[in-house]
């Protein structure tokens, strides 16, 4: 997955899921607002960014593999 893929309008799961994770990480690891994050992800609306953040927040509560992946990424940051 490239940065261009993350910013694209593509909705396929192999791109959308990493995009959701990247949005989640931007939200928890930076002080940037939803609008600014949306701008960086191809001009997405703040509500789209909020929905992506909430989606991953809920998924990591039940999906231990996803939780581990996100912890691993955070450790590398």
C-alpha positions in Angstrom: 0.0 0.0 0.0 1.4 3.4 -1.0 0.6 6.9 0.4 -1.3 7.5 -2.9 -3.5 4.5 -2.1 -4.3 5.8 1.4 -5.3 9.2 -0.1 -7.3 7.7 -3.0 -11.0 7.3 -3.2 -10.8 3.5 -3.6 -13.0 1.6 -1.2 -11.6 -1.9 -1.6 -11.0 -3.6 1.7 -7.3 -4.1 1.0 -7.0 -0.3 0.9 -9.8 0.8 3.1 -8.7 -1.2 6.2 -5.1 0.2 6.2 -6.5 3.7 5.6 -8.8 3.3 8.6 -5.8 2.2 10.7 -3.7 5.1 9.5 -6.5 7.5 10.3 -6.9 6.0 13.8 -3.1 6.3 14.4 -3.1 9.9 13.2 -5.9 10.7 15.6 -4.4 9.1 18.7 -0.7 9.9 18.0 -1.1 13.6 16.9 -2.9 16.7 18.1 -4.3 17.3 14.6 -8.1 17.9 14.3 -10.4 15.8 12.2 -10.6 18.3 9.4 -6.8 18.5 9.1 -6.5 14.7 9.1 -9.2 14.5 6.5 -7.3 17.0 4.3 -4.2 14.8 4.4 -6.2 11.7 3.5 -7.4 13.0 0.1 -9.8 15.7 1.3 -12.1 13.5 3.3 -14.8 15.1 5.4 -14.3 15.3 9.2 -17.2 12.9 9.7 -15.5 10.3 7.5 -12.4 10.6 9.7 -14.5 10.3 12.8 -16.2 7.2 11.5 -12.9 5.6 10.6 -11.5 6.3 14.1 -14.6 4.9 15.8 -14.5 1.8 13.6 -11.0 0.9 14.6 -11.5 1.9 18.2 -14.4 -0.6 18.4 -12.6 -3.3 16.4 -9.5 -3.3 18.6 -11.6 -4.2 21.6 -12.6 -7.5 20.1 -9.9 -8.3 17.5 -6.7 -9.1 19.3 -4.8 -9.5 16.1 -5.7 -6.0 15.0 -4.9 -4.8 18.5 -1.4 -6.4 18.3 -0.8 -4.9 14.8 -1.7 -1.4 16.1 0.5 -1.8 19.2 3.4 -3.0 16.9 3.0 0.0 14.6 2.9 2.4 17.6 6.1 0.9 19.0 7.8 1.5 15.6 6.7 5.1 15.6 
